[in-house]
Amino acid sequence: MSAIKFRGVDFIEFDSLLSDDERLVRDTTRKFIEDNLVPIIEECNRAGRFPRELVKPMGDLGFYGASLKGYGCAEMSNVEYGLVMQELERGDSGVRSFVSVQSALVMYPIYAFGSDEQKNAWLPALQKGDKLGCFGLTEPGFGSNPGGMLTRARKDGNDYVLNGDKMWITSGTIADVAVIWAKVEEEDNKIRGFLVETDRPGFSAQDVHGKWSLRASVTSGLSLQDVRVPACNLLPKSDGLKSALMCLNQARYGIAWGGIGAAMSCYDCALQYSLLRKQFRDQPIASHQLIQEKLAWMITEITKAQLLALQVGRLKDEGKVGHQHISMAKRNNVWMALECARLAREILGANGVADDYPIMRHMMNLESVKTYEGTQDIHALIIGAAVTGVDAF
Ligand SMILES: Cc1cc2nc3c(=O)[nH]c(=O)nc-3n(C[C@H](O)[C@H](O)[C@H](O)COP(=O)(O)OP(=O)(O)OC[C@H]3O[C@@H](n4cnc5c(N)ncnc54)[C@H](O)[C@@H]3O)c2cc1C
């Protein structure tokens, strides 16, 4: 491990815009990550290992479904939840992805579209981390355009029978329950959500191997072959693709904050390194103008991203946020983080490619983060449609 220890990043007294509670949540999460994830993450990344030992402790700290009300959830504001995501991703995008999926893509749809029985059966256990979930929307042939999905549900007496394949599913092989999106044949192929216990006959999951990104997160393919679930496993208030997109909006919001965390990690590491590393006339590389220009770019973009995320979070807390606002924050902040990772990698020279430092790992992780939950291009189209009124998909 390098001697560089994260010191936090705040150029314009951003902390003064946060309440005491918001700072407390941020600092508690930061300490948890520093004490528990930072010491093991490079080993996890090398081994392609999800740090499962952190699942329960993260549940104890209230990270799962943190902004939901009741069912043992922490009832955080959206800004507090965002700050948790920032700190998790400062540690690793894969661990943040796990928490995002459990919270925004599994607990949220049960909370928003589920029956009381479903909520009582699943939410307390998911909140504690006693049960884990995954979200199956993407298919081998349908990523950016999930509306084309082939997965079907057919009513058969008091059951539904599901058939199809899902691909690139975070936590697929470790999940107890999968939220599966399928076209219901009896409802003119309307897309609806189903809770599928992963031990049901006909359900199988296999991990994707050879990923160079999010190596500390489990990514899987799911296969559903005549999987029979009782009709009460349908999420009764799910109503078309828009319900799935509402879940994605929750997750995208968290990613907008997460990107800041990854960028902060890269920036702070590069800044400290530049003051230690000497080249030419025994001077620290921080004294060279081109190094300073890179650091200035990074801190400026991080600061802008913080303000964007905070405003979107405040709007969300006031019930005024639009999906286009979340798209802008996700798109900008992940792009910004990836650019910071690339500049920070340059500042570290050869050391930048080694896992003594977190930068290359963040850079590789962010390539997935840029693609999932709506690619950079798709978010441009969402923003474009919002400003022009013309849909370009
Ligand atoms: C590590 C990882 C974890 C994931 N976890 C999950 C998960 O838990 N659950 C889940 O359901 N999915 C998950 N995904 C899938 C992810 O959401 C999709 O990869 C994403 O939606 C993009 O789909 P695609 O990869 O099929 O790319 P495609 O849709 O094939 O897109 C390929 C390229 O074409 C561009 N493109 C497509 N359409 C247009 C257009 N109309 N105009 C301009 N450009 C366009 C895209 O921007 C992209 O650059 C995960 C992906 C990864 C990498």
The ligand as a MOL file (V3000), in Angstrom:
LIG
                    3D

  0  0  0     0  0            999 V3000
M  V30 BEGIN CTAB
M  V30 COUNTS 53 58 0 0 0
M  V30 BEGIN ATOM
M  V30 1 C -20.7040 -4.2030 -14.8640 0
M  V30 2 C -22.1240 -4.0200 -15.3420 0
M  V30 3 C -23.1720 -4.2160 -14.4750 0
M  V30 4 C -24.5040 -4.1090 -14.9230 0
M  V30 5 N -25.5410 -4.3510 -14.0560 0
M  V30 6 C -26.8190 -4.4060 -14.5360 0
M  V30 7 C -27.9040 -4.8160 -13.6880 0
M  V30 8 O -27.7170 -5.0590 -12.4810 0
M  V30 9 N -29.1480 -4.9500 -14.2310 0
M  V30 10 C -29.3940 -4.6810 -15.5550 0
M  V30 11 O -30.5370 -4.8360 -15.9800 0
M  V30 12 N -28.3740 -4.2640 -16.3840 0
M  V30 13 C -27.1120 -4.1310 -15.9070 0
M  V30 14 N -26.0600 -3.7430 -16.7360 0
M  V30 15 C -26.3440 -3.5290 -18.1500 0
M  V30 16 C -26.2840 -2.0700 -18.5820 0
M  V30 17 O -27.3750 -1.3500 -18.0620 0
M  V30 18 C -26.2030 -2.0370 -20.1100 0
M  V30 19 O -24.8980 -2.4890 -20.4600 0
M  V30 20 C -26.4660 -0.6590 -20.6940 0
M  V30 21 O -27.8180 -0.3490 -20.6030 0
M  V30 22 C -26.0310 -0.5410 -22.1490 0
M  V30 23 O -26.5290 -1.5980 -22.8980 0
M  V30 24 P -25.5510 -2.4280 -23.8600 0
M  V30 25 O -24.3200 -2.7960 -23.0920 0
M  V30 26 O -26.3470 -3.5310 -24.4520 0
M  V30 27 O -25.0980 -1.4230 -24.9830 0
M  V30 28 P -25.9150 -1.0500 -26.3160 0
M  V30 29 O -27.3110 -0.6750 -25.9860 0
M  V30 30 O -25.6980 -2.1330 -27.3120 0
M  V30 31 O -25.1440 0.2510 -26.7800 0
M  V30 32 C -23.8750 0.1890 -27.4490 0
M  V30 33 C -23.4820 1.6050 -27.8440 0
M  V30 34 O -24.4600 2.1570 -28.7330 0
M  V30 35 C -24.9170 3.3990 -28.2310 0
M  V30 36 N -26.3310 3.5820 -28.5770 0
M  V30 37 C -27.3690 2.7180 -28.4080 0
M  V30 38 N -28.5190 3.2720 -28.8440 0
M  V30 39 C -28.2150 4.5110 -29.2770 0
M  V30 40 C -28.9640 5.5870 -29.8290 0
M  V30 41 N -30.3030 5.5180 -30.0010 0
M  V30 42 N -28.3160 6.7090 -30.2050 0
M  V30 43 C -26.9720 6.8250 -29.9980 0
M  V30 44 N -26.2050 5.8450 -29.4790 0
M  V30 45 C -26.8210 4.7130 -29.1230 0
M  V30 46 C -24.7070 3.3170 -26.7320 0
M  V30 47 O -24.6120 4.6110 -26.1430 0
M  V30 48 C -23.4060 2.5440 -26.6640 0
M  V30 49 O -22.3190 3.4300 -26.8060 0
M  V30 50 C -24.7470 -3.7710 -16.2830 0
M  V30 51 C -23.6640 -3.5330 -17.1410 0
M  V30 52 C -22.3670 -3.6380 -16.6840 0
M  V30 53 C -21.2180 -3.3650 -17.6340 0
M  V30 END ATOM
M  V30 BEGIN BOND
M  V30 1 1 1 2
M  V30 2 1 2 3
M  V30 3 2 2 52
M  V30 4 2 3 4
M  V30 5 1 4 5
M  V30 6 1 4 50
M  V30 7 2 5 6
M  V30 8 1 6 7
M  V30 9 1 6 13
M  V30 10 2 7 8
M  V30 11 1 7 9
M  V30 12 1 9 10
M  V30 13 2 10 11
M  V30 14 1 10 12
M  V30 15 2 12 13
M  V30 16 1 13 14
M  V30 17 1 14 15
M  V30 18 1 14 50
M  V30 19 1 15 16
M  V30 20 1 16 17
M  V30 21 1 16 18
M  V30 22 1 18 19
M  V30 23 1 18 20
M  V30 24 1 20 21
M  V30 25 1 20 22
M  V30 26 1 22 23
M  V30 27 1 23 24
M  V30 28 2 24 25
M  V30 29 1 24 26
M  V30 30 1 24 27
M  V30 31 1 27 28
M  V30 32 2 28 29
M  V30 33 1 28 30
M  V30 34 1 28 31
M  V30 35 1 31 32
M  V30 36 1 32 33
M  V30 37 1 33 34
M  V30 38 1 33 48
M  V30 39 1 34 35
M  V30 40 1 35 36
M  V30 41 1 35 46
M  V30 42 1 36 37
M  V30 43 1 36 45
M  V30 44 2 37 38
M  V30 45 1 38 39
M  V30 46 1 39 40
M  V30 47 2 39 45
M  V30 48 1 40 41
M  V30 49 2 40 42
M  V30 50 1 42 43
M  V30 51 2 43 44
M  V30 52 1 44 45
M  V30 53 1 46 47
M  V30 54 1 46 48
M  V30 55 1 48 49
M  V30 56 2 50 51
M  V30 57 1 51 52
M  V30 58 1 52 53
M  V30 END BOND
M  V30 END CTAB
M  END
